[in-house]
Amino acid sequence: MKKYVLFLMFSLVLLLIIATGCAYHLATGTYQKEECPIHFAVIGDRTGGHTPGIYGKITEEIERLKPDFVITIGDMIEGYTDDTTVVNSQWKEYKSLIAPFTMPVYFTPGNHDIWDEASLKLYQNHIGNPYYSFDFKGLHFVILDNSRWRPGIELPEEQINWLISDLGKNKKAPY
C-alpha cells in the first residue's frame, strides 16, 4: 500500500509539473502551443448512466483542440457482466466513439474495464496491455493498471517489477 501511495503522489506531482507549463486560455478556448512543449487531453469515466451523445460531443471538442495525444482514465465501458457478447459490444461502441481521433490514444483501464481475469483477457484483446509506457518529445509516460485495486490490495508484484525496470531503462528522460 505504501508503494502505491508513494507512486500515486509522484504521478500527481509529475502531472502538475507538466500541466502548469502549458496555458489554456479560457476566454478563447485555445492552447498556446508555443508556450507548451506538449499538450494532451485526458478523457474520463463514461459509466454510471451516461447521457447519450455527450461523450461524442466531448470527443469532437478534443479533436477540434488537436492535442498531441489523448489519455483515457478508465471506465470506458459499463462492464461487470459475464456475458462476453455484451462486453464485446460495449468495446465496439467505445471504439466507435473515439474513432474520429486523429491523434494517438493511450488507454488506462478502470474497474469497469477490468474486474476479473476473464475481463482482463477481453481488455487485452480489444485494447492491449493494461500497463505500459510511452515516450513523447523526450518525456516518459507510464500507464499503470490499478483497475482491481481495493483497500488492502497493492499493485501486483509483476507490475511493480515492470515499473522499476521501465523507469530504470529511462533514467535520461527529464520527466
ABEGO torsion letter per residue (X at the ends): XAAAAAAAAAAAAAAAAAAAABBBBAAAGBBBAAABABBBBBBBBABGGBBBGAAAAAAAAAAAAGBABBBBAEGABAEGBABAAAAAAAAAAAAAAAAABABBBBBBBBAAABABAAAAAAAAAAAEBABBBBBBGGBBBBBBBAAABBBGBBBBAAAAAAAAAAAAAAAABAX
